[in-house]
Amino acid sequence: MNEDTESGLAPYARIVADIRSCIDTGELRPGDRVPSTREITRRWGVAMATATKALTVLRREGRVEAVRGVGTVVRRAPTTGPAPADPAGPVAETSEDGGSRGRSRTTTGAERRPHPEPHLTREGIVRAAIAIADDEGVEGLSMRRVSTELRVSTMALYRHVASKGELLTEMVDHLYTVDALPEPPPDDWRRALEVALLGEWEIYRRHPWAARLTVMAGGVVSPGLMRNAEWMMRVIVAQGNTPDEALEILTIVSAYTSGMALQATRVALEEHEIGMDAAQWWCHRGPDLRRLADQGAYPTMFGVSGPPDVDGMFEPGMRRLLDGIAPLMERTGTL
């Protein structure tokens, strides 16, 4: 494929233009596989989020579609107008005398079927939704997007999951159930909290979207998430603290983990939204940063060697935090 992309476009837009050109010229024909996200990152030298965004744009244009077990392929009947209706096809609404009622639509066998598709399960829907959120961010997640990925009607999903909110709750619950904390907890409170915080950190690093849904100020409430909090509070209460005091400490340590995760995932989220990875962003903003540095008003800020390594900072910072809450654990100090 042509890698001499159009100047002045964001990286994801240049990739879209290249693949679109290959489709228009017939180099890629209906049913042919288009480059995967990994192939795009290697061929165009961009971040995974940029590659994902490019394929998302092409899907929304109706030029490509995801085929389970195959990958992303050129759509057999590309659409040039508005996005198609439900993947299983539109539904007819007719009056009792056989005439049309409201807008005319065609009923399909899939919509008339009274029972869910035999292969479709609640767990399968949740797993597909997690994979989409991992690749495209939670902003790209919708019931229609999941139905397209699973190649079923949107209504089929609603037979298993009542709403997108319920789906988000199930997604978080799945993460915290699969990576449940060990029972019983380690006897040493410090080691126990390290296990809990590192486990949560790993969830956030594998699934960046989760950090924004699990903060204590809002987001979802699921059994798996509650079990995680209960586990940590039991460890804290075992040191002689009341449940109220345990919640105070839990709030402090959870804020550290989620806050660091949001710092670490900010770059990934921005990659998806603006189509630039961290290195490209710094290069893009280089002239602005140099002008600020030349003003001489921020000598300390511009005295650093580079942006902070949040991944590398997490464990040392966690240990310092646990040092700080040690008096609270034994209640030799107060908040």
Phi, psi and omega in degrees: 000154181290121180257001174277083190280167182290134181286153177086357179261151173296155182307316182295324181292325178294321178294316178303315181297319180296311182292322178300319179297319180296325178289316183295325182274354179089001176298324172247122183255163178309130182094343178289146175286139172264164181304138176287172179300322180292320178295321179295316180299323181285317186284320182260354177067042181241173178284161180301320181296324178294318178298317179298318181296321180299315179293326177297317178299316180295324177294317181294330176286347182082014182273331180228164177213153178274129178244119183301131180082354180242310184126202179268126184234164175293130182296138183288332177227079184302143179256140178251348179263208180297160180303144181295160177287197185311136185305332180280356179106160180288165184245138180273141173243116181234152178279169184297334179274006176096349179280165180284146178234124184073212182281144184282129177219162184254129179278136178252162178298326181298321182285332180282340184298124186282343183244155179298155175304135186300332183274350186271128179230160178300316180295321179296322177296316181296317179297319178296319180296320178297317179298320178294314180297322178297321184276322191241359184084158183293338178294331180274001183270132173208164178297322179296319180297319179294319180297323178295317180298320182272354179059048174227172177285153177299322180298329179297325178295319184293345174286342180250325183229125190288331186198170176296322178301318178294323178296316178300318178299316180295324178297312179297317180300320179298315182300315184280345175276317178297319180254048181295148179289151185289147175242134354283166177294156174305148182294324181281123185299323182294315178296321180298314180291327175299315179301315182294314183291319178294323177297317179293321178301317179297321177300314181295324181287325178283330184228078187305329182294339187292330184300324183282346181262346187249002179295149187289342181283353182178205179084205187263160174235118182228158178304317181297318179294320179293322178297322178298314179294319180298318180301312181292320180293325176298320178299318183287318179296327180298343178270008178100008179272154174281163175303322178297317179293323178296321179294324177299313181293319178300320179298319180296309185288326179291324178296324177297310183296311182292323179296316177294323179295320179295324176296317182290325183272349181304316180298316180297319179294319180292326176303316182291322186281322185246358175074026178229140172275179187300315182296318179295322180297314180297320177295319181297321182270001183309309180301319179296317181293322179295321178298319178294319180296320182294339178291337179074009183274349184229059185297325181289315180301318182269011174270356181281159181273345181171178179295155182291148176268091185297320178301314181290335182278340192301306185294314176301319179295322178298318181293322177294322178297316179295325173301319184290327182269358180306315178298327179290326181296324178261003181056038172270355176223175181231159177290000000 
